[in-house]
Amino acid sequence: MENSTSSIETLIEKIKNYVETSINLLKLKAIDKSATFLSIVIDYLIAFLMFGIFIILLNIGLALLIGEWLGKAYYGFFIMAVLNALIGFILLKNNKWIKTPLTNTMVKKLLD
């Protein structure tokens, strides 16, 4: 009888170890996915920040150039403001150009 209880205790101990190991594996996988996702988000934020700085400087340069052509610097800034508003409106109405690829990339990385 002692042999069967010893076998049952051994089996229960192995099951406990298996469950603990499975839980630890799931935790490590979750940490890996989170770290990968966070690094992708940070990469995109840095890229968007750098692109934003580029766009701002380009707008200032174009505004000054247009202003010089028209004789008054503020004319160039008004024209660039209107142009940026139009581009922003188009992007707002067609947000699938930005949202869909970004969402697809994030989901793909989370499911890998």
N, CA, C and O atoms as CSV, one atom per row, in Angstrom:
chain,resi,resn,atom,element,x,y,z
A,1,MET,N,N,0.814,-1.196,0.000
A,1,MET,CA,C,0.000,0.000,0.000
A,1,MET,C,C,0.861,1.264,0.000
A,1,MET,O,O,0.523,2.268,-0.626
A,2,GLU,N,N,1.989,1.184,0.724
A,2,GLU,CA,C,2.870,2.344,0.766
A,2,GLU,C,C,3.423,2.667,-0.609
A,2,GLU,O,O,3.650,3.835,-0.927
A,3,ASN,N,N,3.636,1.681,-1.403
A,3,ASN,CA,C,4.188,1.873,-2.736
A,3,ASN,C,C,3.207,2.644,-3.626
A,3,ASN,O,O,3.626,3.498,-4.406
A,4,SER,N,N,1.908,2.350,-3.515
A,4,SER,CA,C,0.912,3.052,-4.334
A,4,SER,C,C,0.746,4.496,-3.877
A,4,SER,O,O,0.601,5.385,-4.717
A,5,THR,N,N,0.763,4.761,-2.551
A,5,THR,CA,C,0.683,6.151,-2.088
A,5,THR,C,C,1.943,6.919,-2.456
A,5,THR,O,O,1.885,8.109,-2.762
A,6,SER,N,N,3.063,6.246,-2.426
A,6,SER,CA,C,4.313,6.890,-2.828
A,6,SER,C,C,4.270,7.236,-4.323
A,6,SER,O,O,4.755,8.291,-4.732
A,7,SER,N,N,3.702,6.365,-5.115
A,7,SER,CA,C,3.576,6.628,-6.549
A,7,SER,C,C,2.622,7.786,-6.806
A,7,SER,O,O,2.866,8.627,-7.671
A,8,ILE,N,N,1.536,7.819,-6.048
A,8,ILE,CA,C,0.562,8.910,-6.199
A,8,ILE,C,C,1.191,10.235,-5.787
A,8,ILE,O,O,1.003,11.247,-6.462
A,9,GLU,N,N,1.932,10.236,-4.689
A,9,GLU,CA,C,2.592,11.461,-4.246
A,9,GLU,C,C,3.621,11.930,-5.266
A,9,GLU,O,O,3.752,13.125,-5.528
A,10,THR,N,N,4.346,10.981,-5.834
A,10,THR,CA,C,5.326,11.323,-6.864
A,10,THR,C,C,4.633,11.904,-8.087
A,10,THR,O,O,5.096,12.887,-8.666
A,11,LEU,N,N,3.513,11.286,-8.478
A,11,LEU,CA,C,2.747,11.786,-9.618
A,11,LEU,C,C,2.214,13.186,-9.353
A,11,LEU,O,O,2.289,14.060,-10.217
A,12,ILE,N,N,1.681,13.393,-8.163
A,12,ILE,CA,C,1.164,14.726,-7.800
A,12,ILE,C,C,2.291,15.758,-7.816
A,12,ILE,O,O,2.100,16.884,-8.278
A,13,GLU,N,N,3.460,15.376,-7.313
A,13,GLU,CA,C,4.603,16.291,-7.308
A,13,GLU,C,C,5.032,16.632,-8.738
A,13,GLU,O,O,5.358,17.782,-9.030
A,14,LYS,N,N,5.034,15.639,-9.623
A,14,LYS,CA,C,5.392,15.891,-11.023
A,14,LYS,C,C,4.363,16.786,-11.710
A,14,LYS,O,O,4.723,17.641,-12.519
A,15,ILE,N,N,3.092,16.592,-11.390
A,15,ILE,CA,C,2.041,17.443,-11.954
A,15,ILE,C,C,2.216,18.881,-11.477
A,15,ILE,O,O,2.078,19.818,-12.263
A,16,LYS,N,N,2.518,19.058,-10.198
A,16,LYS,CA,C,2.749,20.407,-9.661
A,16,LYS,C,C,3.925,21.075,-10.368
A,16,LYS,O,O,3.856,22.244,-10.745
A,17,ASN,N,N,5.002,20.317,-10.540
A,17,ASN,CA,C,6.179,20.866,-11.234
A,17,ASN,C,C,5.846,21.228,-12.677
A,17,ASN,O,O,6.292,22.256,-13.186
A,18,TYR,N,N,5.067,20.384,-13.327
A,18,TYR,CA,C,4.678,20.654,-14.717
A,18,TYR,C,C,3.837,21.926,-14.803
A,18,TYR,O,O,4.060,22.763,-15.679
A,19,VAL,N,N,2.877,22.071,-13.900
A,19,VAL,CA,C,2.019,23.261,-13.907
A,19,VAL,C,C,2.848,24.515,-13.629
A,19,VAL,O,O,2.666,25.537,-14.290
A,20,GLU,N,N,3.754,24.442,-12.656
A,20,GLU,CA,C,4.605,25.596,-12.345
A,20,GLU,C,C,5.498,25.955,-13.530
A,20,GLU,O,O,5.674,27.131,-13.848
A,21,THR,N,N,6.053,24.950,-14.174
A,21,THR,CA,C,6.900,25.194,-15.335
A,21,THR,C,C,6.089,25.790,-16.486
A,21,THR,O,O,6.566,26.689,-17.179
A,22,SER,N,N,4.878,25.300,-16.692
A,22,SER,CA,C,4.018,25.842,-17.751
A,22,SER,C,C,3.665,27.292,-17.471
A,22,SER,O,O,3.672,28.119,-18.383
A,23,ILE,N,N,3.360,27.606,-16.231
A,23,ILE,CA,C,3.034,28.988,-15.855
A,23,ILE,C,C,4.250,29.893,-16.074
A,23,ILE,O,O,4.121,30.998,-16.600
A,24,ASN,N,N,5.425,29.419,-15.668
A,24,ASN,CA,C,6.642,30.219,-15.874
A,24,ASN,C,C,6.923,30.434,-17.359
A,24,ASN,O,O,7.340,31.519,-17.764
A,25,LEU,N,N,6.696,29.402,-18.170
A,25,LEU,CA,C,6.889,29.534,-19.610
A,25,LEU,C,C,5.929,30.559,-20.199
A,25,LEU,O,O,6.329,31.372,-21.033
A,26,LEU,N,N,4.677,30.530,-19.778
A,26,LEU,CA,C,3.702,31.515,-20.259
A,26,LEU,C,C,4.101,32.930,-19.857
A,26,LEU,O,O,3.969,33.869,-20.642
A,27,LYS,N,N,4.591,33.073,-18.630
A,27,LYS,CA,C,5.043,34.396,-18.180
A,27,LYS,C,C,6.204,34.896,-19.035
A,27,LYS,O,O,6.229,36.058,-19.441
A,28,LEU,N,N,7.162,34.013,-19.304
A,28,LEU,CA,C,8.318,34.406,-20.114
A,28,LEU,C,C,7.908,34.747,-21.544
A,28,LEU,O,O,8.444,35.684,-22.136
A,29,LYS,N,N,6.967,33.998,-22.099
A,29,LYS,CA,C,6.474,34.310,-23.439
A,29,LYS,C,C,5.762,35.661,-23.453
A,29,LYS,O,O,5.924,36.441,-24.392
A,30,ALA,N,N,4.973,35.937,-22.411
A,30,ALA,CA,C,4.280,37.227,-22.331
A,30,ALA,C,C,5.275,38.376,-22.215
A,30,ALA,O,O,5.101,39.425,-22.834
A,31,ILE,N,N,6.314,38.170,-21.421
A,31,ILE,CA,C,7.346,39.202,-21.273
A,31,ILE,C,C,8.048,39.438,-22.609
A,31,ILE,O,O,8.310,40.583,-22.979
A,32,ASP,N,N,8.352,38.362,-23.331
A,32,ASP,CA,C,9.007,38.487,-24.630
A,32,ASP,C,C,8.130,39.247,-25.614
A,32,ASP,O,O,8.611,40.144,-26.307
A,33,LYS,N,N,6.856,38.900,-25.682
A,33,LYS,CA,C,5.935,39.591,-26.595
A,33,LYS,C,C,5.808,41.064,-26.220
A,33,LYS,O,O,5.808,41.933,-27.093
A,34,SER,N,N,5.701,41.345,-24.926
A,34,SER,CA,C,5.575,42.733,-24.472
A,34,SER,C,C,6.819,43.539,-24.813
A,34,SER,O,O,6.720,44.681,-25.260
A,35,ALA,N,N,7.986,42.946,-24.602
A,35,ALA,CA,C,9.226,43.654,-24.895
A,35,ALA,C,C,9.357,43.917,-26.401
A,35,ALA,O,O,9.767,45.004,-26.809
A,36,THR,N,N,9.013,42.938,-27.210
A,36,THR,CA,C,9.069,43.119,-28.662
A,36,THR,C,C,8.105,44.205,-29.103
A,36,THR,O,O,8.461,45.076,-29.897
A,37,PHE,N,N,6.882,44.152,-28.586
A,37,PHE,CA,C,5.869,45.141,-28.936
A,37,PHE,C,C,6.310,46.538,-28.520
A,37,PHE,O,O,6.185,47.488,-29.292
A,38,LEU,N,N,6.823,46.660,-27.307
A,38,LEU,CA,C,7.262,47.964,-26.810
A,38,LEU,C,C,8.423,48.515,-27.638
A,38,LEU,O,O,8.474,49.713,-27.915
A,39,SER,N,N,9.348,47.650,-28.032
A,39,SER,CA,C,10.466,48.135,-28.838
A,39,SER,C,C,9.991,48.605,-30.208
A,39,SER,O,O,10.524,49.576,-30.745
A,40,ILE,N,N,9.002,47.935,-30.778
A,40,ILE,CA,C,8.455,48.369,-32.067
A,40,ILE,C,C,7.765,49.717,-31.917
A,40,ILE,O,O,7.933,50.601,-32.758
A,41,VAL,N,N,6.992,49.877,-30.852
A,41,VAL,CA,C,6.301,51.142,-30.613
A,41,VAL,C,C,7.317,52.273,-30.446
A,41,VAL,O,O,7.128,53.360,-30.990
A,42,ILE,N,N,8.378,52.026,-29.707
A,42,ILE,CA,C,9.404,53.056,-29.506
A,42,ILE,C,C,10.098,53.384,-30.824
A,42,ILE,O,O,10.372,54.550,-31.109
A,43,ASP,N,N,10.384,52.354,-31.632
A,43,ASP,CA,C,10.987,52.603,-32.949
A,43,ASP,C,C,10.099,53.493,-33.809
A,43,ASP,O,O,10.575,54.440,-34.434
A,44,TYR,N,N,8.803,53.182,-33.837
A,44,TYR,CA,C,7.880,53.994,-34.630
A,44,TYR,C,C,7.784,55.419,-34.079
A,44,TYR,O,O,7.729,56.376,-34.851
A,45,LEU,N,N,7.763,55.564,-32.768
A,45,LEU,CA,C,7.693,56.903,-32.186
A,45,LEU,C,C,8.919,57.737,-32.551
A,45,LEU,O,O,8.799,58.917,-32.878
A,46,ILE,N,N,10.085,57.125,-32.494
A,46,ILE,CA,C,11.308,57.841,-32.849
A,46,ILE,C,C,11.284,58.223,-34.331
A,46,ILE,O,O,11.647,59.340,-34.699
A,47,ALA,N,N,10.853,57.282,-35.176
A,47,ALA,CA,C,10.787,57.570,-36.614
A,47,ALA,C,C,9.789,58.695,-36.891
A,47,ALA,O,O,10.080,59.596,-37.678
A,48,PHE,N,N,8.616,58.652,-36.253
A,48,PHE,CA,C,7.622,59.709,-36.453
A,48,PHE,C,C,8.119,61.043,-35.923
A,48,PHE,O,O,7.854,62.086,-36.521
A,49,LEU,N,N,8.833,61.023,-34.814
A,49,LEU,CA,C,9.389,62.260,-34.260
A,49,LEU,C,C,10.405,62.879,-35.225
A,49,LEU,O,O,10.376,64.081,-35.487
A,50,MET,N,N,11.294,62.044,-35.742
A,50,MET,CA,C,12.289,62.553,-36.683
A,50,MET,C,C,11.626,63.039,-37.969
A,50,MET,O,O,12.013,64.074,-38.512
A,51,PHE,N,N,10.645,62.312,-38.452
A,51,PHE,CA,C,9.924,62.740,-39.650
A,51,PHE,C,C,9.170,64.041,-39.378
A,51,PHE,O,O,9.103,64.914,-40.243
A,52,GLY,N,N,8.605,64.168,-38.184
A,52,GLY,CA,C,7.897,65.399,-37.812
A,52,GLY,C,C,8.824,66.600,-37.781
A,52,GLY,O,O,8.466,67.679,-38.253
A,53,ILE,N,N,10.016,66.417,-37.227
A,53,ILE,CA,C,10.993,67.505,-37.206
A,53,ILE,C,C,11.387,67.887,-38.628
A,53,ILE,O,O,11.508,69.068,-38.951
A,54,PHE,N,N,11.585,66.875,-39.476
A,54,PHE,CA,C,11.906,67.137,-40.884
A,54,PHE,C,C,10.806,67.948,-41.551
A,54,PHE,O,O,11.090,68.925,-42.244
A,55,ILE,N,N,9.555,67.552,-41.349
A,55,ILE,CA,C,8.418,68.255,-41.968
A,55,ILE,C,C,8.336,69.693,-41.474
A,55,ILE,O,O,8.085,70.605,-42.262
A,56,ILE,N,N,8.543,69.903,-40.182
A,56,ILE,CA,C,8.486,71.261,-39.627
A,56,ILE,C,C,9.566,72.147,-40.253
A,56,ILE,O,O,9.290,73.269,-40.676
A,57,LEU,N,N,10.786,71.635,-40.307
A,57,LEU,CA,C,11.866,72.425,-40.885
A,57,LEU,C,C,11.654,72.662,-42.379
A,57,LEU,O,O,11.952,73.741,-42.891
A,58,LEU,N,N,11.137,71.649,-43.072
A,58,LEU,CA,C,10.830,71.818,-44.489
A,58,LEU,C,C,9.755,72.882,-44.689
A,58,LEU,O,O,9.855,73.702,-45.601
A,59,ASN,N,N,8.735,72.872,-43.846
A,59,ASN,CA,C,7.673,73.876,-43.939
A,59,ASN,C,C,8.206,75.283,-43.689
A,59,ASN,O,O,7.836,76.228,-44.385
A,60,ILE,N,N,9.063,75.413,-42.708
A,60,ILE,CA,C,9.634,76.737,-42.421
A,60,ILE,C,C,10.461,77.222,-43.613
A,60,ILE,O,O,10.351,78.373,-44.034
A,61,GLY,N,N,11.287,76.325,-44.144
A,61,GLY,CA,C,12.099,76.703,-45.299
A,61,GLY,C,C,11.252,77.082,-46.501
A,61,GLY,O,O,11.518,78.092,-47.152
A,62,LEU,N,N,10.233,76.283,-46.802
A,62,LEU,CA,C,9.353,76.597,-47.927
A,62,LEU,C,C,8.571,77.884,-47.684
A,62,LEU,O,O,8.370,78.677,-48.604
A,63,ALA,N,N,8.134,78.088,-46.452
A,63,ALA,CA,C,7.395,79.313,-46.145
A,63,ALA,C,C,8.274,80.542,-46.349
A,63,ALA,O,O,7.826,81.551,-46.895
A,64,LEU,N,N,9.510,80.456,-45.914
A,64,LEU,CA,C,10.424,81.593,-46.122
A,64,LEU,C,C,10.720,81.801,-47.598
A,64,LEU,O,O,10.806,82.938,-48.062
A,65,LEU,N,N,10.878,80.706,-48.341
A,65,LEU,CA,C,11.137,80.812,-49.774
A,65,LEU,C,C,9.947,81.418,-50.509
A,65,LEU,O,O,10.120,82.323,-51.326
A,66,ILE,N,N,8.750,80.933,-50.230
A,66,ILE,CA,C,7.541,81.484,-50.866
A,66,ILE,C,C,7.349,82.944,-50.457
A,66,ILE,O,O,6.981,83.785,-51.277
A,67,GLY,N,N,7.600,83.231,-49.191
A,67,GLY,CA,C,7.494,84.611,-48.722
A,67,GLY,C,C,8.463,85.542,-49.426
A,67,GLY,O,O,8.135,86.690,-49.723
A,68,GLU,N,N,9.656,85.038,-49.689
A,68,GLU,CA,C,10.642,85.849,-50.403
A,68,GLU,C,C,10.188,86.083,-51.842
A,68,GLU,O,O,10.350,87.181,-52.375
A,69,TRP,N,N,9.624,85.059,-52.466
A,69,TRP,CA,C,9.125,85.205,-53.838
A,69,TRP,C,C,7.975,86.202,-53.917
A,69,TRP,O,O,7.859,86.956,-54.883
A,70,LEU,N,N,7.112,86.198,-52.872
A,70,LEU,CA,C,5.936,87.066,-52.895
A,70,LEU,C,C,6.203,88.444,-52.289
A,70,LEU,O,O,5.365,89.339,-52.407
A,71,GLY,N,N,7.334,88.626,-51.654
A,71,GLY,CA,C,7.685,89.941,-51.136
A,71,GLY,C,C,7.419,90.117,-49.656
A,71,GLY,O,O,7.978,91.033,-49.052
A,72,LYS,N,N,6.595,89.287,-49.045
A,72,LYS,CA,C,6.308,89.374,-47.607
A,72,LYS,C,C,6.455,87.978,-47.015
A,72,LYS,O,O,5.874,87.021,-47.527
A,73,ALA,N,N,7.226,87.858,-45.941
A,73,ALA,CA,C,7.503,86.544,-45.347
A,73,ALA,C,C,6.226,85.877,-44.843
A,73,ALA,O,O,6.077,84.661,-44.954
A,74,TYR,N,N,5.306,86.667,-44.290
A,74,TYR,CA,C,4.104,86.062,-43.723
A,74,TYR,C,C,3.187,85.472,-44.797
A,74,TYR,O,O,2.372,84.605,-44.483
A,75,TYR,N,N,3.293,85.908,-46.038
A,75,TYR,CA,C,2.517,85.278,-47.122
A,75,TYR,C,C,2.904,83.803,-47.268
A,75,TYR,O,O,2.048,82.932,-47.420
A,76,GLY,N,N,4.179,83.554,-47.217
A,76,GLY,CA,C,4.662,82.177,-47.323
A,76,GLY,C,C,4.147,81.309,-46.186
A,76,GLY,O,O,3.783,80.153,-46.398
A,77,PHE,N,N,4.117,81.867,-44.974
A,77,PHE,CA,C,3.622,81.099,-43.834
A,77,PHE,C,C,2.119,80.849,-43.946
A,77,PHE,O,O,1.648,79.769,-43.589
A,78,PHE,N,N,1.367,81.821,-44.433
A,78,PHE,CA,C,-0.075,81.615,-44.634
A,78,PHE,C,C,-0.328,80.529,-45.684
A,78,PHE,O,O,-1.180,79.661,-45.496
A,79,ILE,N,N,0.412,80.586,-46.778
A,79,ILE,CA,C,0.240,79.586,-47.836
A,79,ILE,C,C,0.595,78.194,-47.322
A,79,ILE,O,O,-0.126,77.232,-47.586
A,80,MET,N,N,1.690,78.084,-46.599
A,80,MET,CA,C,2.087,76.774,-46.056
A,80,MET,C,C,1.086,76.281,-45.011
A,80,MET,O,O,0.836,75.079,-44.921
A,81,ALA,N,N,0.517,77.181,-44.226
A,81,ALA,CA,C,-0.492,76.780,-43.242
A,81,ALA,C,C,-1.721,76.204,-43.937
A,81,ALA,O,O,-2.257,75.181,-43.511
A,82,VAL,N,N,-2.168,76.862,-45.007
A,82,VAL,CA,C,-3.325,76.365,-45.762
A,82,VAL,C,C,-3.001,75.020,-46.404
A,82,VAL,O,O,-3.816,74.099,-46.374
A,83,LEU,N,N,-1.813,74.914,-46.981
A,83,LEU,CA,C,-1.398,73.652,-47.602
A,83,LEU,C,C,-1.348,72.524,-46.568
A,83,LEU,O,O,-1.806,71.413,-46.836
A,84,ASN,N,N,-0.795,72.809,-45.397
A,84,ASN,CA,C,-0.742,71.797,-44.330
A,84,ASN,C,C,-2.134,71.432,-43.833
A,84,ASN,O,O,-2.394,70.271,-43.519
A,85,ALA,N,N,-3.026,72.405,-43.760
A,85,ALA,CA,C,-4.400,72.114,-43.342
A,85,ALA,C,C,-5.087,71.194,-44.344
A,85,ALA,O,O,-5.805,70.274,-43.953
A,86,LEU,N,N,-4.870,71.438,-45.633
A,86,LEU,CA,C,-5.450,70.570,-46.665
A,86,LEU,C,C,-4.888,69.151,-46.574
A,86,LEU,O,O,-5.639,68.178,-46.638
A,87,ILE,N,N,-3.584,69.039,-46.428
A,87,ILE,CA,C,-2.965,67.716,-46.305
A,87,ILE,C,C,-3.473,67.012,-45.051
A,87,ILE,O,O,-3.764,65.816,-45.089
A,88,GLY,N,N,-3.581,67.727,-43.959
A,88,GLY,CA,C,-4.100,67.150,-42.720
A,88,GLY,C,C,-5.533,66.680,-42.864
A,88,GLY,O,O,-5.899,65.623,-42.352
A,89,PHE,N,N,-6.348,67.465,-43.560
A,89,PHE,CA,C,-7.745,67.083,-43.789
A,89,PHE,C,C,-7.831,65.819,-44.642
A,89,PHE,O,O,-8.629,64.926,-44.359
A,90,ILE,N,N,-7.006,65.750,-45.686
A,90,ILE,CA,C,-6.995,64.554,-46.540
A,90,ILE,C,C,-6.557,63.329,-45.740
A,90,ILE,O,O,-7.161,62.263,-45.859
A,91,LEU,N,N,-5.524,63.474,-44.937
A,91,LEU,CA,C,-5.067,62.353,-44.120
A,91,LEU,C,C,-6.099,61.959,-43.070
A,91,LEU,O,O,-6.247,60.777,-42.757
A,92,LEU,N,N,-6.800,62.925,-42.536
A,92,LEU,CA,C,-7.831,62.637,-41.543
A,92,LEU,C,C,-8.978,61.848,-42.161
A,92,LEU,O,O,-9.497,60.914,-41.550
A,93,LYS,N,N,-9.365,62.220,-43.354
A,93,LYS,CA,C,-10.462,61.521,-44.031
A,93,LYS,C,C,-10.038,60.134,-44.518
A,93,LYS,O,O,-10.869,59.231,-44.614
A,94,ASN,N,N,-8.758,59.960,-44.822
A,94,ASN,CA,C,-8.242,58.690,-45.329
A,94,ASN,C,C,-7.237,58.108,-44.340
A,94,ASN,O,O,-6.105,57.801,-44.715
A,95,ASN,N,N,-7.638,57.955,-43.089
A,95,ASN,CA,C,-6.702,57.495,-42.069
A,95,ASN,C,C,-6.274,56.049,-42.265
A,95,ASN,O,O,-5.392,55.569,-41.552
A,96,LYS,N,N,-6.879,55.343,-43.217
A,96,LYS,CA,C,-6.479,53.964,-43.479
A,96,LYS,C,C,-5.064,53.899,-44.045
A,96,LYS,O,O,-4.425,52.850,-43.965
A,97,TRP,N,N,-4.560,54.993,-44.614
A,97,TRP,CA,C,-3.204,55.017,-45.150
A,97,TRP,C,C,-2.169,54.856,-44.049
A,97,TRP,O,O,-1.090,54.310,-44.279
A,98,ILE,N,N,-2.492,55.324,-42.873
A,98,ILE,CA,C,-1.563,55.241,-41.750
A,98,ILE,C,C,-1.994,54.155,-40.773
A,98,ILE,O,O,-1.179,53.342,-40.336
A,99,LYS,N,N,-3.272,54.148,-40.437
A,99,LYS,CA,C,-3.766,53.261,-39.393
A,99,LYS,C,C,-3.671,51.787,-39.771
A,99,LYS,O,O,-3.227,50.976,-38.958
A,100,THR,N,N,-4.073,51.427,-40.972
A,100,THR,CA,C,-4.112,50.020,-41.369
A,100,THR,C,C,-2.723,49.376,-41.390
A,100,THR,O,O,-2.554,48.310,-40.798
A,101,PRO,N,N,-1.721,49.973,-42.045
A,101,PRO,CA,C,-0.397,49.324,-42.022
A,101,PRO,C,C,0.198,49.246,-40.616
A,101,PRO,O,O,0.829,48.251,-40.259
A,102,LEU,N,N,-0.003,50.296,-39.823
A,102,LEU,CA,C,0.528,50.301,-38.470
A,102,LEU,C,C,-0.150,49.234,-37.622
A,102,LEU,O,O,0.521,48.515,-36.881
A,103,THR,N,N,-1.463,49.123,-37.721
A,103,THR,CA,C,-2.201,48.107,-36.975
A,103,THR,C,C,-1.788,46.705,-37.410
A,103,THR,O,O,-1.595,45.827,-36.569
A,104,ASN,N,N,-1.652,46.492,-38.706
A,104,ASN,CA,C,-1.245,45.181,-39.204
A,104,ASN,C,C,0.134,44.783,-38.688
A,104,ASN,O,O,0.355,43.630,-38.320
A,105,THR,N,N,1.050,45.730,-38.664
A,105,THR,CA,C,2.396,45.446,-38.164
A,105,THR,C,C,2.370,45.075,-36.691
A,105,THR,O,O,3.024,44.119,-36.274
A,106,MET,N,N,1.611,45.834,-35.898
A,106,MET,CA,C,1.546,45.563,-34.463
A,106,MET,C,C,0.907,44.194,-34.185
A,106,MET,O,O,1.402,43.440,-33.348
A,107,VAL,N,N,-0.171,43.876,-34.873
A,107,VAL,CA,C,-0.844,42.596,-34.654
A,107,VAL,C,C,0.054,41.444,-35.084
A,107,VAL,O,O,0.121,40.416,-34.410
A,108,LYS,N,N,0.749,41.620,-36.215
A,108,LYS,CA,C,1.651,40.579,-36.697
A,108,LYS,C,C,2.756,40.291,-35.694
A,108,LYS,O,O,3.095,39.134,-35.448
A,109,LYS,N,N,3.315,41.348,-35.116
A,109,LYS,CA,C,4.394,41.162,-34.136
A,109,LYS,C,C,3.884,40.528,-32.845
A,109,LYS,O,O,4.599,39.752,-32.212
A,110,LEU,N,N,2.656,40.852,-32.452
A,110,LEU,CA,C,2.103,40.259,-31.233
A,110,LEU,C,C,1.763,38.786,-31.426
A,110,LEU,O,O,1.801,38.016,-30.467
A,111,LEU,N,N,1.433,38.383,-32.648
A,111,LEU,CA,C,1.048,36.999,-32.896
A,111,LEU,C,C,2.203,36.114,-33.308
A,111,LEU,O,O,2.035,34.897,-33.391
A,112,ASP,N,N,3.385,36.687,-33.573
A,112,ASP,CA,C,4.544,35.866,-33.946
A,112,ASP,C,C,4.994,34.992,-32.801
A,112,ASP,O,O,5.956,34.237,-32.941
